[in-house]
Amino acid sequence: MREFTLPSTLEAHEPPARRDAVRLLAGTRDGVTHRPFAGLPELLRPGDLLVVNTSPTLPAAVRLDRIALHFSGPLPPSAPHASGEGAWLVELRLRTGEATVPYDGGRCGEWFPLPGGATLTLLGRQTPRLWRARLDTAVVPYLRRYGVPIRYAYVGRDWPLSAYQTIFGTPGLDGGSAEMPSAGRPFTPELVTRLVTHGVQIAPITLHTGVASPEKDEPPYAERYDVPAPTATLVNHVRWEGGRVIAVGTTVVRALETAVADDGFVRASRGWTSHVVTPEEGVRAVDGLLTGLHEPRSSHLRMLTAVAGEDLLEEVYDEALAREYKWHEFGDVNLLIR
């Protein structure tokens, strides 16, 4: 996809008054159309399947005097120092007033005293921006007590954790996502009822996503996922019967494409995935994607190209810019069906 510039005026600075009060930009074989998000059932057919991410959002930021720590996710078992529930990937951010910016400081062995008497120690770099680190207590319970939702500069003030949850998020003991699986945010119970009445099915997967602050030019790293057996069976059945499988979010695409076998069928699967969906490889488990609008040079744009094709995606993003759609987690939504 060609380069484009995202004006700051197209950044969504706060949650909409109602969850579903966002616009829906649809790109299909029939071209590009515009409608309110509540019009989603009109774009789907009886027998289609929406697959949603049930990962809840964690209050994954801990603010110190000068530094903010963004807890991304537990270390993969194959990573150095991965043993123990306190071993996580962490991003260091420099606080600048109400916002934060990337911070390239830190050194191996450096430790930070945290609220509540906890201590975080840096163990080594995992990527240019993420550190392997160890908290001297269990991370998820600690974050639920002392953390706040991750917020970037384009959001003008703090919002409660409830603003960063989707209706599909299922709190559990195994953690959650550092940042909201935001494609599911506009859904309401009323809309889900309309979809089911229309004959659209809904099935869950779980993928706990990490921090995505510098999406630009950076591929995903290993994240935990679970495609349960009933969902795998339903995906295969819907496709066999000629229905369409629509992923609600890029996290769902990653999970399903990780779980698809060489024969093209999705298998129940769980573990860790660092799978990158590319136009060259394409997609085998999904027929469409409901997602937000992604930043220039985001690795997610390659996934969108794999789903929609280069020409349709160019047309969609040209329309999004021309019609002043809103970007980021509180912004508008894009439906792509190949």
C-alpha positions in Angstrom: 0.0 0.0 0.0 1.3 3.4 -0.9 2.4 5.9 1.8 -0.1 8.3 3.3 0.0 10.9 6.0 -2.4 10.8 8.9 -3.5 14.3 10.0 -3.9 14.8 13.7 -7.4 16.1 13.1 -8.4 12.5 12.1 -7.3 11.0 15.5 -10.1 10.0 17.8 -9.4 11.9 21.1 -12.1 10.3 23.3 -14.6 7.6 23.4 -17.9 8.3 21.5 -21.0 9.1 23.4 -22.3 5.6 22.7 -20.3 2.6 21.8 -21.9 2.2 18.5 -21.8 5.9 17.6 -19.0 5.4 15.1 -19.0 5.1 11.3 -18.6 2.0 9.3 -16.6 2.1 6.0 -17.1 -1.1 4.0 -15.0 -2.3 1.2 -16.4 -5.3 -0.7 -16.6 -6.7 -4.3 -19.4 -4.1 -4.8 -17.2 -1.2 -4.0 -16.9 1.2 -1.0 -20.0 2.2 1.1 -20.6 4.3 4.1 -23.0 3.7 6.9 -23.4 3.9 10.7 -22.0 1.0 12.6 -25.5 -0.1 13.5 -25.9 -0.9 9.8 -23.5 -3.9 10.1 -26.2 -6.6 9.8 -27.1 -5.2 6.4 -23.7 -6.1 5.1 -23.7 -9.7 6.4 -25.7 -12.7 5.2 -27.5 -15.4 7.2 -24.9 -18.2 7.7 -22.0 -15.8 8.1 -19.8 -16.1 11.2 -18.2 -13.4 13.2 -15.2 -14.5 15.3 -14.5 -12.3 18.3 -11.6 -11.9 20.7 -12.6 -12.5 24.4 -9.4 -11.1 25.9 -10.1 -8.4 28.5 -8.1 -5.3 28.7 -5.6 -4.9 31.6 -4.7 -1.7 33.3 -1.2 -2.3 31.9 0.5 1.1 32.6 2.3 1.9 35.9 3.3 5.5 36.2 6.4 6.5 38.1 7.8 10.1 38.5 9.6 10.3 35.2 9.0 6.9 33.6 5.9 5.0 32.7 6.1 1.2 32.4 3.8 -0.4 29.9 3.5 -4.1 30.7 3.1 -5.9 27.3 2.7 -9.6 28.2 4.4 -12.5 29.8 7.6 -13.8 28.3 7.3 -16.6 25.8 8.6 -19.9 27.3 11.5 -19.9 24.8 12.8 -16.4 25.9 15.7 -16.1 28.3 14.7 -15.6 31.9 11.1 -16.7 31.1 10.4 -18.8 34.2 8.0 -17.5 36.8 4.8 -15.4 36.6 6.7 -12.2 37.2 8.7 -12.4 33.9 7.1 -10.0 31.3 8.0 -7.9 28.4 7.9 -4.2 29.3 8.2 -1.0 27.4 9.8 2.1 29.0 8.1 5.4 28.2 9.2 8.9 29.3 6.5 11.0 30.9 6.0 14.4 29.3 3.2 16.1 31.2 0.1 14.2 30.6 1.5 12.0 27.7 4.4 9.7 27.2 7.0 9.2 24.5 9.3 6.3 23.7 12.3 6.1 26.0 15.5 4.5 24.8 17.2 4.6 28.2 17.5 1.7 30.6 20.3 -0.8 31.2 20.5 -4.4 32.0 20.2 -5.0 35.7 18.6 -1.6 36.4 15.7 -1.8 38.8 12.7 0.5 39.5 10.8 0.8 42.8 7.1 0.6 42.1 4.0 1.6 44.0 3.0 -0.9 46.7 6.6 -1.8 47.5 7.2 -3.9 44.3 10.4 -3.9 42.3 10.9 -4.3 38.6 14.3 -5.4 37.3 15.4 -5.1 33.6 16.9 -8.4 32.4 17.8 -7.6 28.8 16.4 -6.3 25.5 13.9 -8.5 23.6 13.4 -6.0 20.8 14.8 -2.4 20.2 11.9 -1.1 22.4 10.8 -4.0 24.6 12.7 -5.3 27.7 12.6 -8.6 29.3 11.9 -7.8 32.9 10.9 -9.4 36.2 8.5 -8.1 38.7 9.0 -9.5 42.2 5.3 -10.4 42.5 2.6 -11.8 40.2 2.0 -9.2 37.4 -1.7 -9.4 36.6 -3.0 -9.1 40.2 -0.5 -6.2 40.7 -1.7 -4.4 37.6 -5.3 -4.8 38.6 -4.5 -3.0 41.9 -1.9 -0.4 40.8 -2.1 -0.1 37.0 -4.1 2.3 34.7 -5.1 1.8 31.1 -2.4 2.6 28.5 -3.0 6.0 27.0 -1.2 7.8 24.2 -0.9 11.5 23.5 -3.8 11.6 21.1 -6.2 10.8 23.9 -6.6 14.0 25.9 -7.2 12.6 29.4 -7.5 9.4 31.4 -10.6 7.3 31.0 -11.7 4.5 33.3 -10.8 0.9 32.4 -14.4 0.2 31.4 -13.9 2.5 28.4 -11.3 0.1 27.2 -13.3 -3.1 27.5 -15.4 -4.7 24.8 -18.6 -6.6 25.6 -16.8 -9.8 24.6 -14.0 -9.5 27.1 -14.1 -12.3 29.6 -12.1 -11.6 32.9 -10.1 -14.6 33.9 -7.0 -15.6 35.8 -4.8 -16.1 32.8 -4.3 -12.4 32.1 -5.5 -10.1 29.3 -4.4 -7.6 26.7 -2.1 -4.7 27.3 -4.3 -2.7 24.8 -7.9 -3.2 23.9 -8.9 -5.5 21.1 -10.6 -2.4 19.8 -12.4 -3.8 16.7 -15.0 -5.3 19.1 -15.5 -2.0 21.1 -18.5 -0.7 19.1 -20.6 -3.8 19.6 -23.6 -3.6 22.0 -25.8 -6.3 23.3 -28.6 -4.9 21.2 -26.6 -5.1 18.0 -25.5 -8.7 18.8 -29.2 -9.6 19.2 -29.9 -8.1 15.8 -27.0 -10.0 14.2 -28.1 -13.3 15.7 -31.8 -12.7 14.7 -30.5 -12.0 11.2 -28.8 -15.4 11.1 -25.2 -14.4 11.8 -23.3 -16.6 14.1 -20.7 -15.5 16.7 -17.8 -17.6 18.0 -14.9 -16.8 20.4 -11.2 -17.0 20.3 -8.7 -15.5 22.7 -5.5 -13.7 21.9 -3.8 -11.5 24.5 -2.3 -8.7 22.6 0.7 -6.7 23.7 1.6 -3.0 23.3 1.3 -1.6 19.8 2.6 1.9 20.4 5.1 2.1 17.4 3.1 -0.1 14.9 5.2 1.5 12.2 7.6 -0.9 10.5 7.4 -3.4 13.3 6.1 -7.0 13.0 4.2 -8.7 15.8 6.0 -10.6 18.5 4.9 -13.8 20.3 1.5 -13.6 22.0 -0.7 -16.1 23.7 -3.7 -17.4 21.9 -6.5 -20.1 22.2 -8.7 -21.3 19.4 -11.2 -23.7 21.2 -12.5 -26.8 19.5 -16.1 -25.5 19.1 -14.9 -22.4 17.3 -12.6 -24.4 15.0 -15.5 -26.8 14.2 -17.9 -23.9 13.5 -15.4 -22.1 11.2 -14.9 -25.2 9.1 -18.7 -25.9 9.0 -19.5 -22.3 7.9 -16.9 -22.3 5.1 -18.0 -25.7 4.0 -21.6 -24.6 3.7 -20.6 -21.5 1.7 -20.8 -18.9 4.5 -18.2 -16.3 5.3 -15.9 -16.1 8.3 -15.4 -12.5 9.3 -12.7 -11.8 11.9 -13.5 -9.0 14.4 -10.0 -7.6 14.7 -6.5 -8.4 13.4 -5.9 -10.5 16.6 -8.6 -12.9 15.4 -6.9 -13.2 12.0 -3.6 -14.0 13.6 -5.2 -16.7 15.9 -7.2 -18.4 13.1 -4.4 -18.3 10.6 -2.1 -19.8 13.2 -4.6 -22.6 13.8 -5.2 -23.5 10.1 -3.6 -26.8 9.1 -2.0 -27.7 5.8 -5.3 -29.2 4.6 -7.0 -25.8 5.0 -9.1 -26.7 8.0 -8.8 -24.9 11.3 -7.9 -27.1 14.3 -8.3 -26.4 18.0 -5.0 -24.9 19.0 -3.5 -22.9 21.8 -0.1 -21.6 22.8 2.1 -18.8 21.4 2.0 -17.2 18.0 4.3 -14.8 16.2 2.6 -15.5 12.8 2.7 -12.6 10.4 0.0 -12.5 7.8 1.4 -11.2 4.5 -0.1 -10.6 1.0 2.4 -13.1 -0.4 1.1 -15.9 1.9 -2.5 -14.7 1.9 -5.2 -16.0 4.3 -6.9 -19.4 4.4 -9.2 -19.3 7.4 -11.0 -15.9 7.0 -13.1 -14.3 4.3 -13.3 -10.8 5.8 -12.1 -8.5 8.5 -13.7 -5.9 10.7 -11.1 -3.6 12.1 -10.1 -0.1 12.9 -8.1 2.2 10.6 -4.4 1.6 10.9 -1.5 4.0 10.9 0.9 4.6 7.9 3.5 1.9 7.6 1.7 -0.3 10.1 2.5 -4.0 9.8 -1.2 -4.6 10.0 -1.7 -3.0 6.6 0.0 -6.0 5.0 -2.6 -8.2 6.7 -5.4 -6.0 5.4 -3.9 -6.3 1.9 -3.8 -10.1 2.2 -7.6 -10.0 3.0 -8.8 -7.3 0.6 -6.2 -6.9 -2.1 -4.1 -3.9 -2.9 -6.6 -2.1 -5.1 -9.6 -2.3 -2.8 -7.5 -1.3 0.2 -6.2 1.8 -1.6 -9.7 2.8 -2.4 -10.9 2.3 1.1 -8.1 4.4 2.7 -8.5 7.1 0.1 -12.2 7.3 1.1 -11.4 7.2 4.8 -9.0 10.2 4.4 -11.4 12.1 2.1 -14.5 11.6 4.3 -12.5 12.3 7.5 -13.0 9.0 9.3 -11.4 8.8 12.7 -8.4 6.6 13.6 -7.2 4.7 16.7 -9.0 2.7 19.4 -12.0 5.1 19.9 -12.3 5.7 16.1 -14.4 4.5 13.2 -14.5 0.9 11.8 -13.6 -0.7 8.5 -15.2 -3.8 7.1 -13.2 -5.6 4.4 -14.7 -8.7 2.6 -12.7 -10.3 -0.2 
